[in-house]
Amino acid sequence: MPTIEHLLSRKPVDRQRVVTISKNATALEAARVMNDHHIGALVVTDDDHTVAGIFTERDLLTRIVSAQRAPEKTRVADVMTTNVVVCSPETRCDDVRHIMREKRIRHIPVTEGRRLMGMISIGDLNTAEVKVLAETITYLEQFVAPS
C-alpha cells in the first residue's frame, strides 16, 4: 500500500482542505461545522494555528451529550482530545491503518513538523484499499482469461 502523501494527493479537491476550529469555539459551533462539512472530526488549533487537539463525533457524544453538558456553553478546549495521534506524509498507509485499529480512532491529522498537511480517515484508507483490490482482481482476471 502507498504512503499517506500518495493518498492525500488523490483525494478529491473539495476534500483536501482540512477543516479546523479554534480551541475557543463552543462545542455547538464545532458540531455545526462538522455537520455543514459532512465530516466526523475537526483539528483544533491554537492561536498560532498549530495543532492543539482534535474534536470528534465521539467526543461530542461522550463528553457533551452523555455528560449532559451544555454544548452552547462548553468550549472545545475543555472537551477535545489533546493527546493527538499524528502521522507524516511519508507514513505508509498500512502503518496508519494499524495505528487506527490499535488506538480505536478513525481520524489522524497529517503533519510535517508543526505544519498541518491534511487529515486521513478510515474511510480514506478503505477507499484506497478497495481501489487496489479492484485493480488486482482486474489484473488476475486478465491473466487467467486473456482476451
Secondary structure, 3 states (H helix, E strand, C coil): CCEHHHHHHCCCHHHCCCCEEECCCEHHHHHHHHHHHCCCEEEEECCCCCEEEEEEHHHHHHHHHCCCCCCCCCEHHHHCECCCCCECCCCEHHHHHHHHHHHCCCEEEEEECCEEEEEEEHHHHHHHHHHHHHHHHHHHHHHHCCC
